[in-house]
Amino acid sequence: MKVAVFPGSFDPFTIAHLDLIERALPLFDKIYIAIGINSAKVGLFDVDTKLKSIAALFAENSKIEVQAYQGLTVDFCAKVQAQVILRGLRNGTDLDYESIIAQNNLILAAQVESYFLMSRSGIAHISSTIVRDIWKNNGDISTLVPPIILKYIKDLKSD
């Protein structure tokens, strides 16, 4: 069984993340969307909301599982028996950064390979950081996040 881990903070999960998962689905039998827990980062969502919102987005797809993890991504890969870490690349800066991480991951766990997918033209500009900034400044993010995720974001304002 070919298993991939797609790690990230996903705060929030964007249409760029969704596009990457949809394009990767034919390549794998199972994809874990792995939400990294970093207590030093203060984001839009808490971990439970990230888990619920992303799981709701993929509720109809048995090939996708959403979990949170702490520590090294390669350790999470070992836990779920994944052979691949899936990452998206928006630009050359992402490539440089991800290349360094991938090389170190190979030292830590030679059996885990990193696969990179380039962002599709027209959505490469989307990042969770930019979405959060637009939202915090009362901008329209409806074209940047899937509708289910947008509902969870809008629920934040009613709290």
C-alpha positions in Angstrom: 0.0 0.0 0.0 1.4 3.4 -1.0 0.9 5.9 1.8 1.8 9.6 1.9 1.8 12.2 4.6 1.0 15.8 3.7 2.3 17.8 6.7 1.6 21.4 7.5 0.0 23.8 9.9 -3.1 24.3 7.6 -4.2 27.5 9.3 -6.4 27.7 7.4 -6.6 24.9 4.8 -6.7 26.7 1.4 -7.8 25.9 -2.1 -4.1 25.4 -2.9 -3.9 22.7 -0.3 -7.1 21.1 -1.7 -5.7 21.2 -5.3 -2.6 19.5 -4.2 -4.5 16.7 -2.4 -6.8 16.2 -5.4 -3.9 15.9 -7.7 -2.0 13.5 -5.4 -5.0 11.2 -4.8 -4.4 9.0 -7.9 -0.8 8.5 -6.8 -1.5 7.0 -3.4 -3.7 4.5 -1.6 -3.9 6.7 1.5 -3.0 10.2 2.3 -2.7 11.5 5.8 -3.2 15.2 6.2 -0.9 15.7 9.2 -1.4 18.8 11.2 1.8 19.8 13.0 1.3 21.1 16.5 3.5 24.0 17.3 2.5 25.5 20.6 4.7 28.6 19.9 2.5 29.6 16.9 -0.8 31.4 17.5 -3.0 31.0 14.5 -6.6 31.4 13.4 -7.8 27.9 14.5 -7.0 25.7 17.4 -5.9 22.1 16.6 -9.3 20.6 17.2 -11.0 23.0 14.8 -8.3 22.3 12.1 -9.0 18.6 12.6 -12.8 19.0 12.4 -12.8 21.4 9.5 -10.4 19.4 7.3 -12.0 16.1 8.2 -15.4 17.6 7.2 -13.9 18.7 3.8 -12.8 15.1 3.1 -15.6 13.2 4.8 -16.6 11.5 1.6 -13.1 10.2 0.8 -11.9 7.1 2.6 -8.4 7.5 1.2 -7.9 10.6 3.3 -7.3 10.7 7.1 -6.6 13.8 9.1 -4.5 13.6 12.2 -2.5 15.9 14.4 1.1 15.2 15.4 4.0 16.6 17.4 7.7 16.1 16.7 9.5 15.0 13.6 7.4 14.4 10.4 9.5 11.3 9.7 8.5 9.8 13.1 4.8 10.4 12.2 5.5 8.7 8.8 6.9 5.6 10.7 3.8 5.6 12.9 1.4 5.5 10.0 3.7 3.4 7.7 4.0 6.1 5.1 6.7 5.9 2.5 6.3 9.5 1.2 6.1 13.0 2.5 4.1 15.1 0.1 4.8 18.8 -0.3 3.7 21.6 -2.5 6.0 24.1 -4.2 4.8 27.6 -5.1 8.1 29.1 -6.2 11.9 28.8 -6.1 12.0 29.9 -2.5 9.8 27.0 -1.5 12.0 24.6 -3.5 15.2 25.8 -1.7 13.5 25.5 1.7 11.8 22.1 1.0 15.0 20.7 -0.5 16.9 21.3 2.7 14.2 19.6 4.8 14.0 16.7 2.4 17.7 16.1 2.5 17.7 16.1 6.3 14.7 13.8 6.3 16.6 11.3 4.1 19.3 11.3 6.7 16.8 10.7 9.5 14.7 8.1 7.6 16.1 6.9 4.3 13.0 4.8 3.6 10.8 8.0 3.4 11.0 9.9 0.2 9.8 13.4 -0.4 7.5 14.1 -3.4 7.0 17.6 -4.6 4.1 18.9 -6.6 4.2 22.4 -8.2 1.3 24.6 -7.4 -1.1 25.0 -10.3 -1.0 28.3 -12.2 -3.4 30.8 -10.8 -3.3 29.5 -7.2 0.5 29.6 -6.5 0.0 33.0 -4.7 -2.2 31.5 -2.0 -0.8 30.8 1.4 -2.4 30.4 4.8 -0.5 33.4 6.1 -1.9 35.6 3.4 -5.4 34.2 3.9 -5.2 35.0 7.6 -4.0 38.5 6.9 -6.8 39.2 4.5 -9.4 37.8 6.9 -8.0 39.8 9.9 -8.3 43.0 7.8 -11.9 42.2 6.8 -11.1 41.2 3.2 -13.0 38.6 1.1 -11.3 35.2 1.3 -14.2 33.2 -0.3 -12.1 32.4 -3.4 -9.1 31.3 -1.4 -10.5 28.6 0.9 -13.0 25.8 0.3 -16.6 26.6 1.3 -16.6 24.2 4.3 -13.4 25.8 5.7 -14.9 29.3 5.1 -17.9 28.3 7.3 -15.6 27.4 10.1 -13.7 30.7 9.7 -16.9 32.7 9.7 -18.0 30.9 12.9 -14.9 32.5 14.6 -16.5 35.9 14.2 -19.7 34.8 15.9 -17.8 33.6 19.0 
